[in-house]
Amino acid sequence: MNEEKDILILAIESSCDETAAAVVRNGREILSNIIYSQIDLHTLYGGVVPEIASRKHIEKINQVIEKALVEAGVSLRDIDAVGVTYGPGLVGALLVGVAEAKAIAYAAGKPLVGVHHIEGHIAANFIEHKELEPPFLCLVVSGGHTHLVRVRDYGKFDILGRTRDDAAGEAFDKVARAIGLGYPGGPKIDKVAKEGNPDAIQFPRARVEDAPYDFSFSGVKSAVLNYINGCRMKGETFSQADVAASFQKAVTDVLVGNAMHAVEEFGVDKFAIAGGVAANSALRQAMAQACEDRGIKFYYPSPIYCTDNAAMIGVAAYYEYRNGTRHGWDLNAVPNLKLGER
């Protein structure tokens, strides 16, 4: 893509438990990416507490934005637009980011560009894979979302499948809590599962009859809880590592199976994953092997760009800006925003 001039985006992300700001140049170059994580704080409560998250966002947001500008070596005068996540997510957290972005854009006289959080996750793949361009398929797996998406063009998506109940990340968190690992569940299960036998326990792999690309993870979560309760009722011990490995394999099998079904059905040659669960080593390995077996190019972000961050929002905002997207001062947080909605 030929650039007449460099376009700099100041991006702000505060949809859940991380306060983040970044400066992105031309949609592919990250000049700064500052993240303040609340994970240690929320670990005390076994999960994200919305009220605490919102208060921490208010406390830290000015600091991360100032640090992002300093690290990038730019001022607000140099910025071409302000991008911000406005949904989906925790409404209190989103409101903090949206209010901050509107205030900065208004004061600096810069355009405001609202970004869909899931669109940001998909765009994270553009950061380290300069050659990647639409069309391609992408599996988005995070704490609150499991989507199988056809990326037709920048900012243009078709949702092929979504979760019918628990998202993959939610299932990881609940199972981790049940087997005594605590929060955050994904990284802890990934670590413990390396010491277990993934074939020790046969947990169910749910298929949605009328929608081959949809997902359902409440059944496997319940199966794990039933297995643990059964062991306890019989006075038997269970292997934490075996449960973690077997559960992880059940979830991974479904994610890979549905994704490869779509790859074959739509005849694509590029496949990407995104979102917090995309950092899971077993999922990456299984997906890489499945793509290699089919001669498909496989893309995934580094772990820092899988979890919530502002760099990915800046990339998505750049392409929205190029497509002419501008939001007014009435932009509001939309906690249940659907992908593709404007």
Summary of the structure (lengths in Angstrom):
residues: 342
radius of gyration: 20.2
end to end distance: 24.9
largest distance: 70.8
contacts: 1241
relative contact order: 0.18
helix: 46%
strand: 20%
